[in-house]
Amino acid sequence: MGRTLPTTNQLIQQEQTAFANFRRTLRREDQRHFDALFAAARLHTAAISQANHALPFEAVLLAMLVEQQKKIDDLQRRING
């Protein structure tokens, strides 16, 4: 018997595909940022796979936010020396 549940990477891809029309209407520069958000989410597939109670997109958004916060913290450290 095969697996019936999609992998975390498949879930992320499905969510990204669901927003294809949204992405298409963004400016080219913003499309790169949009793609970077989903790439950031892929860095946290293990955490996403453990968020069983959440909707898949909620878990993907949280993973994106973690990466955004890491970048903000890094920039603040650079500014503050």
Contacts in CASP RR format, 6 or more apart in sequence:
PFRMAT RR
TARGET T0000
AUTHOR 0000-0000-0000
METHOD contacts of the structure
MODEL  1
MGRTLPTTNQLIQQEQTAFANFRRTLRREDQRHFDALFAAARLHTAAISQ
ANHALPFEAVLLAMLVEQQKKIDDLQRRING
6 14 0 8 1.000
8 45 0 8 1.000
8 46 0 8 1.000
8 48 0 8 1.000
8 49 0 8 1.000
9 42 0 8 1.000
9 45 0 8 1.000
11 48 0 8 1.000
11 56 0 8 1.000
11 60 0 8 1.000
12 38 0 8 1.000
12 41 0 8 1.000
12 42 0 8 1.000
12 45 0 8 1.000
12 48 0 8 1.000
12 56 0 8 1.000
12 60 0 8 1.000
14 56 0 8 1.000
15 38 0 8 1.000
15 56 0 8 1.000
15 57 0 8 1.000
15 60 0 8 1.000
16 23 0 8 1.000
16 38 0 8 1.000
19 34 0 8 1.000
22 34 0 8 1.000
23 31 0 8 1.000
23 34 0 8 1.000
23 35 0 8 1.000
26 34 0 8 1.000
37 64 0 8 1.000
37 67 0 8 1.000
38 60 0 8 1.000
38 64 0 8 1.000
40 63 0 8 1.000
40 64 0 8 1.000
40 66 0 8 1.000
40 67 0 8 1.000
40 68 0 8 1.000
41 48 0 8 1.000
41 60 0 8 1.000
41 61 0 8 1.000
41 63 0 8 1.000
41 64 0 8 1.000
41 67 0 8 1.000
43 63 0 8 1.000
43 67 0 8 1.000
44 63 0 8 1.000
44 66 0 8 1.000
44 67 0 8 1.000
47 59 0 8 1.000
47 62 0 8 1.000
47 63 0 8 1.000
47 66 0 8 1.000
48 56 0 8 1.000
48 59 0 8 1.000
48 60 0 8 1.000
48 62 0 8 1.000
48 63 0 8 1.000
51 58 0 8 1.000
51 59 0 8 1.000
51 62 0 8 1.000
54 62 0 8 1.000
END
